[in-house]
Amino acid sequence: MKKFWGFVIKECLHLLRDYRTMIILVGMPIAQVILFGFAIRNELDSLRIGILDNSRDNVTTEITSKLLSSGYFILDGYFNRHEEIEAAFEGGRIKEAVVFGSSFAEDILRDNRADIQIITDASEPNMANLALSYTSGIIQNYAASLSEEQQIPLSIGTEVKMLYNEEMKSVFMFVPGIMALILMLISAMMTSITIAREKELGTLEVLLASPLKPLQIILGKVAPYLLLSMINVAFILIVSTTVFGMPIRGSLLLLVAECALFIMTALSLGILISAISNSMQVAMAISLVGLMLPTVLLSGFIFPVENMPYALQVFSHILPAKWFLIIIKNIMLKGTGFAYIWKETGILLFMTAVLLTVSIKKFKIRL
């Protein structure tokens, strides 16, 4: 029995010395608890809205004040025309707009009723429903208090307009997210595992002894995954449009080009992971923890980034999937062109250049 406990102690010490395994065993549960705890939120926080007030009376001013003082909304600005609202939605500046008709106070005091139009960006159905629920609740609470004050039954109706997804189909949210997740897993994770396996088996050094340069070997390794990812893009688009009715309101050529750019970013990330990994297990763990979970939780795929704590919002900026989702939704759902996605495209280009440069440098040093 004494020998057995000695063996157990030896194994424990061996495990403690393996810092990579300890990071996986201890760091992964902690990371999952933190990410799930902070990212999964069903409440609204700091949603950017716009106001079109055609009346500008004391009632509309009070309703606007109630909305902004609730802490759920942040005012992006006041609009003068409906065209300005459309431009703000297309540019991604706001997620909701509240429109007051002319002579709003007069209507509610004369007819005991007035209407407010609420316009939401339904490309994210969960966020749209949440924003509509909060806005309607605040307006109805104000109507109830106004009725008590005037001692007559008053009502404020809400006319709802859902942009880009009138039927509130959840597939409009999931298709872009699934596309980002699949391309990230195939391009980044499979690339990192493949190259890490070559390093682990010692066959990559044999390739480096060939007339091919290291850059040519690496590009040759990732080329099949680039082709496979583009084939997957074609299949995803065909299935999503024919089976689920997903629209492509923008340029198909621009959409394919942006997908190719994101694939290159993911491939560069996979090369970097393989450069810092000595085994397939380490590459797999880094890919799952560092790519899959953040892509699902922090990219805006399922849970709105705006509802997350500020630290996680900042962290989400380094995720390529976040910028890719913005691009995809703009092209497929909003039908916007390159003028509206040039910033996100530039960020992906910058990420690709940096990741590829660092990855190639690491490979030259290590091998």
PyMOL commands that set and color helices and strands:
alter all, ss='L'
color gray80, all
select helices_A, chain A and resi 2-17+19-39+58-69+82-90+104-110+125-150+171-201+203-208+214-242+252-275+280-297+305-307+310-316+320-334+338-340+342-366
alter helices_A, ss='H'
color red, helices_A
select strands_A, chain A and resi 47-53+73-79+96-100+113-121+155-163
alter strands_A, ss='S'
color yellow, strands_A
deselect
rebuild
show_as cartoon
